[in-house]
Amino acid sequence: MTYNLVSILGPTATGKTGLAAHFAAQYNGEVISADSRQVYRGMDLGTGKDLEDYFVNGREVPSHLVDIENAGEHYNVYRFQTDFIDVFNDIVSRKKFPVLCGGSGLYLEAVLKNYRLIEVPPNKKLRKELEGKTLEELTDILKKLKPDLHNDTDVETDRRAIRAIEIEKYYAENPIEDSAMPEISSLNVGIDFDREMRRQRITTRLKQRLDEGMLDEVQTLLDSGLSPEQLIYYGLEYKFLTLHLIGELSFDEMFRKLEIAIHQFAKRQMTWFRGMEKRGTKIHWINGHLPMEEKVEQINALLKI
């Protein structure tokens, strides 16, 4: 089979970026990020951009859809799909090989399954009606609109839940046109670690990013004029570090709660990937413990099958 895309996926802290860059370097390729938070400028350590991983043998592998939006703005899957189409067509037109890389399951599936998406404008009347409702009430409303709800981040905060309800109501009332998605034939490669090793890697990486200045990064974003509420919207690192910086959590409480939240997030990611497989997406899982060269060789072997 001939593939025109390789997609490298997996939960957080599994080394996706490094593998994508090494593979792309071998194939004169370029990496397209499929990460819902790495699009934001100034949000580097907190989103795990691992920018140094794009350098292979002293040369930078070109990457796309990283640092394309200002922090405080709201990027979404519709914009990702649209941006992906533009970037994919550009890479192919220059006779380079595109490598999609990320852990945001919805973004990956929007491309691999060609979701039909439309841009949803704000609905001020609906937002007014939902104002004051508890997160539990909002979750119940969303589940009635979307019984197969499996994206927990949609109901992580009141603001996210209201936006998710807004989107589902708009979809129900407006026809969806086919996207201009090019024909995609993707070899999908997942990086696999056992649960305990994944937990160890998450904890080690969290400590490393804190040592490298992740708290300073969040403080800089606050000093730039972003409100605590704006940063909390992004969840995980930005939520808990912000709560610590504004005095609502001690450092130890912040670390403990954040560590648990990232472990839970990684579990949800794996649940999504297993769901993708059930929905018909073939994923070839490779052992994350293997040396980089062997991982790349395994992808090469899969390409030739």
Disulfide bonds with the S-S distance in Angstrom:
none
